């Protein structure tokens, strides 16, 4: 298990951030991992697969590539799956689930393709395990088998993660359509907040919802491993060695930064919904970072900076399915028809964002704001010139992460740089 081909899928637009994270976690030199469309591939060991599950904040899963073959029909898929030594990874006691994705595949039914692969796995176990075959569990399988089909190639993967890695193990309270933790971590990484060697600047999410962005920032600042509060699929696989895994987790726990008693927080979150603030506080407690974040209620158009001096704002204003009534943006909000959190994708959103920009320019001088939005016209709505834009996808929604540098009383910052699309 020392020469495995791993693939770590991630949200579109995050590949450039995931590649250095993979190299940092594994300690491998540049060139050992390659950026691909939708993820990063790396040839390494099972121990590194466990480390990547434990520490990666950006990957969606850690997959082991077990077969890469040409195909023309479902029978070719059956043959490819039959040739994989599944018995080296798990026993018939473990339940399985087969999932198939495709890009320009000539096959007419992906469900039938998944059925043929499942049959091949079960038939191989029947032949190698005295007629015993694994059961299928579509909700909580022990072993997930992923198949990706292109025009003429089939890739078979075994998932080492289990539940997707954005499920950190601490979120129990959530609002409507919460931001995934992996995307929140990508937003923080793109902002460069953690990149410097100096003390961290204050960090603030004025639309914090259930606290995802602030909690991710706090765990990163405290060096808390992303997967330290959950279990993984590889713990049920045959090559798994409990002693090695326990040592990895102990090392991760020992590396966590312990906050000095009485030390003031530098990470802040607020939301117009006091119910969401309560959710965020409880989530932070389960994540082990409640004492390094200060959550408060308040509308984004009214909250003053949580501390004096420069800082960093990272926010994902609600839009589309994330809308809920709240806030005090304009007369419509006063009448209960619209609110600051629900205006992002309406005509009234122009008013909300222009008010937000004016509020920031007046009260947040020398702060840097990063805003994730699907609205490519956001800078014009805010009457601000972005200094950077980073393409990033929120699930199926194409977004941009805009950087705005606040200068008091001015809509532009001299020398600002525009880049990307």
Secondary structure, DSSP 8 states (H G I E B T S, - for coil): --SEEEEEE--TT-HHHHHHHHHHHH---TTSEEEETTEEEEEE-HHHHHHHHHH-SS-S--EEEEEEEE-SSHHHHHHHHHTS-GGGT--TTS-EEEEEEESS---S-HHHHHHHHHHHHHHHHHHHTTT----B-SSS-SEEEEEEE-SSEEEEEEESSSS-TT--S------TT---HHHHHHHHHHHTTTT-SS---EEEETT-TTTHHHHHHHHHHTT--TTTTS--GGGGSTT--HHHHHHHHHHHHHTS----TT----EEEEES-HHHHHHHHHHHHHHT-GGGEEEEE--TTT---SSSS-EEEEE----GGG----S--HHHHHTTS--GGG-TTSTHHHHHHHHHHHHHHHH-TT-EEEEEES-TTHHHHHT---SEEEEEEETTEEEEEEEEE-BTTBS--TT------
